[in-house]
Amino acid sequence: MKETKKRILSGITPSGNALHIGNYFGAVKPQIELQNTHQTYYFVADLHALTTIHDREELERNITGVVLDYLALGLDSEKCVFFRQSTVPAHSQLAIVLANYISFGQMQRMHAFKDKLQKDTGVESINMGLFNYPLLMAADILLYKPFGVPVGDDQRQHVELARDIAEKFNKTYDQEVFPLPEPLISETVGRIVGTDGKRKMSKSLNNIIGIFEDETVIKKQIMDCFTDPNRQRATDPGKVEGNPIFIYHDLINDNHKEVAELKARYLQGKVGDVEVKEKLFLAHQRLFASARTRRQELVQNLTVVKKILAEGAEQACRLAKQTLAEVYQVIGEDNQLNKN
C-alpha cells in the first residue's frame, strides 16, 4: 500500500519587504523544500496583511511581490497547492465559528496583542483585526487538518492556540473533528548574521544582501560587507570562523573547492577581501540566475500567475468546504431547514 504523505500547511506573509539571503536560507528555502516530501498547502496570508496595510496599491504590490518571489524561487504548482487566503471564503467563515470556543482572556495573552500594547499608548490604538489575528490563523490551520505547520519560534504560540481551540471544540461535541497540529520549528536553521557582522540580517537595519534587486545594488551590498576588523592588509592572516563573508560563501557558493582554497589563503594572508567578495558576487549570480530570469518572465506574463493561483484556490476550496461542512453538521448549522 502506498504511504500517504503527511499534510503541511504553510502561510506566507505579504510584508512588502524585498527578500534577502537571510530570508531565503533561514525560512524560504526549507519552506519550499517541503513540497518534495509532504502534501503541501501554501497560502499567501493577504487577509492578515490588512491588520497593518490600509492602502490599496501597497497591498496589491505586496501580494504580487511575494507570489512572484516564491514562484521564481522554486514553488512548484505541480507539487503543491498555492493560493491566496482571501480567495477561499471558508477561512473567514470558520474563524467566526471558532471565536466561540476561545475566551477573551486567552486572546489578551497572545503576543501580537501584548507587543502592540507595549509599543502604543493603549487599546484604542489596536484594531480588531490584529486582536483577532491568532483566531484567523487558527482557522487557517484547522481548516486543512494538517499534521504540522512550519513556523518560527515566535509563532509557536499561535499554533498552540489552534491546538487549544481544536481540543475545546472536539471535547464540546465529543467528536474528533480537528486533529491537533504540530508546530514544526527547525532546530537547524539559524539566524543569519547581517553584513554589519553584528545583528541578524534585516532590511530595517540595512545589513542585507538581496536576491532580486539590480546586480549593481547587490554587488555594493557584498563589497560593503564586514569581514575581519583586525586585518589591516591583504597580507595579514585573517579570521575565517564567524567572518560574515565566509558564512555567505558556505551558503551560496556551489564551488566548494574554491571556498576551501579561499579560506586557506585568507588564513595565510594570501588573498584580499576584494577578491573574496568578488567571488561571492559571482557565486550569488550563479545561484540566483534562474530565479531572477524566472521572475522577470512571470512579471511579463501574469496570466500564468493568475492561473496558478486560481487552480490552487479551487483545490484548497474543495478541502476547505469539506471541513466547513463537517463543522456545520456537528454544531447544528446544517439541519433540517437546509437539507433536501
C-alpha positions as CSV (number, residue, x, y, z in Angstrom):
1,M,0.0,0.0,0.0
2,K,1.3,3.4,-1.0
3,E,2.1,5.6,2.1
4,T,0.2,8.9,2.1
5,K,2.3,11.9,2.6
6,K,1.7,14.0,5.7
7,R,-0.1,17.3,5.0
8,I,1.7,20.5,5.8
9,L,0.1,24.0,5.8
10,S,2.4,27.0,5.4
11,G,1.4,30.6,5.4
12,I,3.3,33.4,3.6
13,T,3.0,37.0,4.8
14,P,2.9,39.7,2.1
15,S,5.0,42.1,4.1
16,G,6.3,44.0,1.2
17,N,10.0,43.7,2.2
18,A,12.2,42.5,-0.6
19,L,13.6,39.1,0.1
20,H,17.3,38.8,1.1
21,I,19.5,35.8,1.6
22,G,18.8,35.7,5.3
23,N,15.1,35.2,4.5
24,Y,15.9,32.7,1.8
25,F,18.2,30.4,3.7
26,G,16.6,30.9,7.1
27,A,13.0,30.3,6.0
28,V,12.0,30.3,2.4
29,K,14.3,27.6,1.1
30,P,13.4,25.0,3.8
31,Q,9.7,26.0,3.5
32,I,9.7,25.4,-0.3
33,E,11.6,22.1,0.0
34,L,8.7,20.7,2.0
35,Q,6.8,20.3,-1.3
36,N,9.2,17.4,-2.2
37,T,8.4,15.3,0.9
38,H,4.9,16.3,2.0
39,Q,1.5,17.1,0.8
40,T,1.8,20.9,1.0
41,Y,-0.6,23.7,1.1
42,Y,1.0,27.2,0.8
43,F,-1.2,30.3,1.1
44,V,-0.5,34.0,0.9
45,A,-2.0,35.5,4.1
46,D,-3.4,38.5,2.4
47,L,-6.3,38.9,4.9
48,H,-3.8,39.1,7.7
49,A,-2.0,41.9,5.9
50,L,-5.0,44.1,6.5
51,T,-4.0,44.5,10.1
52,T,-1.3,46.9,9.1
53,I,-1.9,47.9,5.4
54,H,-4.8,50.1,4.5
55,D,-3.5,51.3,1.2
56,R,-4.9,49.5,-1.9
57,E,-1.8,50.0,-4.1
58,E,0.6,48.9,-1.4
59,L,-1.4,45.8,-0.6
60,E,-1.6,44.8,-4.2
61,R,2.1,45.4,-4.7
62,N,3.0,43.3,-1.6
63,I,0.8,40.4,-2.6
64,T,2.0,40.3,-6.1
65,G,5.6,40.6,-5.0
66,V,5.5,37.7,-2.6
67,V,3.7,35.5,-5.1
68,L,6.3,36.2,-7.8
69,D,9.2,35.7,-5.4
70,Y,8.1,32.2,-4.2
71,L,7.2,31.0,-7.7
72,A,10.6,32.3,-9.0
73,L,12.5,30.6,-6.2
74,G,11.0,27.2,-6.9
75,L,7.5,26.8,-5.5
76,D,6.0,24.3,-8.0
77,S,2.3,24.3,-8.5
78,E,2.6,20.7,-9.8
79,K,3.9,19.6,-6.4
80,C,1.8,21.8,-4.1
81,V,-1.4,23.8,-3.7
82,F,-0.6,27.5,-3.8
83,F,-3.4,30.1,-3.3
84,R,-4.4,33.3,-1.7
85,Q,-6.2,33.2,1.7
86,S,-8.9,35.7,0.6
87,T,-10.0,33.5,-2.4
88,V,-11.1,30.7,0.0
89,P,-14.1,32.1,1.9
90,A,-14.1,29.2,4.4
91,H,-11.1,30.8,6.2
92,S,-13.2,33.7,7.4
93,Q,-16.3,31.5,7.9
94,L,-14.5,29.1,10.1
95,A,-12.9,31.9,12.1
96,I,-16.4,33.2,13.0
97,V,-17.3,29.8,14.3
98,L,-14.1,29.2,16.2
99,A,-14.4,32.5,18.0
100,N,-17.0,30.9,20.2
101,Y,-14.5,28.3,21.5
102,I,-11.9,30.7,22.9
103,S,-12.0,33.1,25.7
104,F,-11.4,36.9,25.7
105,G,-8.7,36.3,28.4
106,Q,-6.8,33.9,26.2
107,M,-6.8,36.3,23.3
108,Q,-5.5,39.1,25.5
109,R,-2.5,36.9,26.4
110,M,-1.4,36.5,22.7
111,H,1.9,38.0,21.8
112,A,0.7,40.0,18.9
113,F,-1.8,41.9,21.1
114,K,0.6,42.3,24.1
115,D,3.5,43.5,21.9
116,K,1.3,46.1,20.1
117,L,0.0,47.3,23.5
118,Q,3.5,47.8,24.8
119,K,4.6,49.8,21.7
120,D,1.5,52.0,21.6
121,T,-0.3,54.0,24.2
122,G,-3.4,51.9,24.8
123,V,-6.0,49.5,23.5
124,E,-7.7,52.3,21.5
125,S,-4.8,52.1,19.0
126,I,-5.3,48.4,18.3
127,N,-7.7,47.3,15.6
128,M,-9.8,44.2,16.0
129,G,-8.0,42.6,13.0
130,L,-4.8,42.5,15.0
131,F,-6.5,41.3,18.1
132,N,-8.2,38.5,16.2
133,Y,-5.1,37.7,14.2
134,P,-4.4,34.4,16.1
135,L,-8.1,33.4,15.8
136,L,-8.0,33.7,12.0
137,M,-4.6,31.9,12.0
138,A,-6.2,29.1,13.9
139,A,-9.0,28.9,11.3
140,D,-6.3,28.9,8.5
141,I,-4.7,25.9,10.1
142,L,-7.6,23.8,11.3
143,L,-9.4,24.2,8.0
144,Y,-6.9,21.9,6.3
145,K,-6.4,19.4,9.1
146,P,-2.6,19.4,8.7
147,F,-0.1,17.2,10.5
148,G,2.2,20.2,11.0
149,V,2.7,23.9,10.5
150,P,6.3,25.2,9.9
151,V,6.7,28.4,12.0
152,G,9.4,30.4,13.7
153,D,9.7,30.1,17.4
154,D,7.9,33.4,17.7
155,Q,4.8,31.9,16.1
156,R,4.7,28.8,18.2
157,Q,2.1,30.3,20.5
158,H,-0.3,30.7,17.6
159,V,-0.1,27.0,16.7
160,E,-0.6,26.2,20.3
161,L,-3.8,28.4,20.4
162,A,-5.1,26.4,17.4
163,R,-4.5,23.2,19.3
164,D,-6.3,24.6,22.3
165,I,-9.3,25.6,20.2
166,A,-9.3,22.2,18.4
167,E,-9.3,20.4,21.8
168,K,-12.1,22.6,23.1
169,F,-14.2,22.1,20.0
170,N,-13.7,18.3,19.9
171,K,-14.5,18.0,23.6
172,T,-17.6,20.1,23.3
173,Y,-19.1,17.8,20.7
174,D,-17.4,14.6,21.8
175,Q,-16.0,14.2,18.3
176,E,-12.5,14.2,16.8
177,V,-13.3,16.8,14.2
178,F,-9.9,18.5,14.3
179,P,-6.6,16.7,14.6
180,L,-4.1,18.6,16.7
181,P,-1.5,20.3,14.5
182,E,2.2,20.2,15.4
183,P,4.4,23.4,15.3
184,L,7.3,22.4,13.1
185,I,10.2,24.5,14.3
186,S,13.5,23.9,12.7
187,E,16.4,23.3,15.1
188,T,19.0,23.5,12.3
189,V,18.1,26.8,10.6
190,G,19.9,29.6,12.4
191,R,19.7,33.4,12.4
192,I,21.9,34.6,9.6
193,V,24.1,37.5,10.6
194,G,23.9,40.7,8.6
195,T,26.6,42.4,6.6
196,D,27.4,44.5,9.6
197,G,28.7,41.4,11.3
198,K,26.7,42.1,14.5
199,R,23.0,41.7,14.1
200,K,20.5,39.4,12.4
201,M,20.2,40.3,8.7
202,S,17.3,42.7,8.3
203,K,16.1,45.2,5.8
204,S,15.3,47.7,8.5
205,L,18.9,47.5,9.7
206,N,20.2,48.0,6.1
207,N,22.6,45.0,6.5
208,I,21.2,42.7,3.8
209,I,22.3,41.0,0.6
210,G,19.3,41.0,-1.7
211,I,18.2,38.5,-4.3
212,F,16.1,40.2,-6.9
213,E,17.5,43.8,-6.8
214,D,19.6,45.2,-9.6
215,E,23.0,43.5,-9.7
216,T,24.8,46.8,-9.0
217,V,22.9,47.1,-5.8
218,I,23.7,43.5,-4.8
219,K,27.4,43.9,-5.6
220,K,27.6,47.0,-3.5
221,Q,26.0,45.2,-0.6
222,I,28.5,42.4,-0.9
223,M,31.5,44.8,-1.3
224,D,30.4,46.7,1.8
225,C,30.3,43.6,3.9
226,F,32.1,43.5,7.3
227,T,34.9,41.0,7.4
228,D,37.8,40.7,9.9
229,P,38.3,44.1,11.7
230,N,41.7,43.1,12.9
231,R,43.0,42.5,9.4
232,Q,44.7,45.7,8.1
233,R,46.3,44.4,4.9
234,A,45.7,41.6,2.5
235,T,49.0,40.0,3.6
236,D,47.8,39.8,7.3
237,P,46.5,36.4,8.3
238,G,42.7,36.7,8.7
239,K,39.9,35.0,10.7
240,V,37.6,32.7,8.8
241,E,35.3,31.4,11.6
242,G,32.4,33.8,12.2
243,N,33.5,36.0,9.3
244,P,30.3,37.0,7.6
245,I,31.8,36.9,4.1
246,F,32.7,33.2,4.6
247,I,29.4,32.4,6.2
248,Y,27.8,33.6,3.0
249,H,30.3,31.7,0.8
250,D,29.3,28.5,2.7
251,L,25.7,29.2,2.0
252,I,25.9,30.5,-1.6
253,N,29.0,29.3,-3.4
254,D,28.5,25.9,-5.2
255,N,32.2,25.7,-5.9
256,H,33.3,24.1,-2.7
257,K,36.9,23.7,-3.8
258,E,37.1,27.4,-4.4
259,V,35.7,28.2,-1.0
260,A,38.2,25.9,0.7
261,E,41.0,27.5,-1.2
262,L,39.8,31.0,-0.3
263,K,39.7,30.1,3.4
264,A,43.2,28.6,3.3
265,R,44.6,31.6,1.6
266,Y,42.8,34.0,3.9
267,L,44.2,32.3,7.0
268,Q,47.6,32.6,5.5
269,G,47.3,36.2,4.4
270,K,47.5,35.4,0.7
271,V,44.2,36.8,-0.5
272,G,42.5,40.2,-0.1
273,D,38.9,41.0,0.9
274,V,38.1,42.4,-2.5
275,E,38.8,39.1,-4.3
276,V,36.9,37.1,-1.7
277,K,33.9,39.4,-2.1
278,E,34.1,39.5,-5.9
279,K,34.0,35.7,-6.0
280,L,31.0,35.7,-3.6
281,F,29.2,38.1,-6.0
282,L,29.9,35.7,-8.9
283,A,28.6,32.8,-6.8
284,H,25.4,34.8,-6.0
285,Q,24.9,35.4,-9.7
286,R,25.2,31.7,-10.4
287,L,22.9,30.6,-7.6
288,F,20.0,33.0,-8.3
289,A,20.4,33.5,-12.1
290,S,17.5,31.1,-12.9
291,A,15.2,32.6,-10.2
292,R,15.9,36.1,-11.4
293,T,15.1,35.1,-15.0
294,R,12.0,33.2,-13.9
295,R,10.7,36.2,-12.0
296,Q,11.1,38.5,-15.0
297,E,9.3,36.1,-17.2
298,L,6.4,35.9,-14.7
299,V,6.2,39.7,-14.5
300,Q,5.8,39.7,-18.2
301,N,3.1,37.0,-18.1
302,L,0.9,37.5,-15.1
303,T,-1.8,35.3,-16.8
304,V,0.3,32.3,-15.9
305,V,0.5,33.5,-12.2
306,K,-3.3,34.1,-12.1
307,K,-3.9,30.6,-13.5
308,I,-1.7,29.0,-10.8
309,L,-3.4,30.9,-8.0
310,A,-6.9,30.1,-9.4
311,E,-6.2,26.4,-9.7
312,G,-4.7,26.4,-6.2
313,A,-7.8,28.2,-4.8
314,E,-10.0,25.6,-6.5
315,Q,-8.1,22.7,-4.9
316,A,-8.0,24.5,-1.5
317,C,-11.7,25.3,-1.6
318,R,-12.6,21.6,-2.1
319,L,-10.8,20.6,1.1
320,A,-11.9,23.7,3.0
321,K,-15.6,23.2,2.1
322,Q,-15.4,19.6,3.3
323,T,-14.1,20.7,6.7
324,L,-16.6,23.6,7.0
325,A,-19.5,21.3,6.1
326,E,-18.4,18.8,8.7
327,V,-18.2,21.6,11.3
328,Y,-21.6,23.0,10.3
329,Q,-23.1,19.5,10.7
330,V,-21.6,19.0,14.1
331,I,-22.6,22.3,15.6
332,G,-26.1,22.2,14.1
333,E,-26.0,24.9,11.4
334,D,-26.6,22.2,8.8
335,N,-30.0,21.0,9.9
336,Q,-33.5,20.0,8.7
337,L,-34.1,23.5,7.3
338,N,-31.4,23.4,4.7
339,K,-31.4,19.7,3.9
340,N,-33.2,18.2,0.9
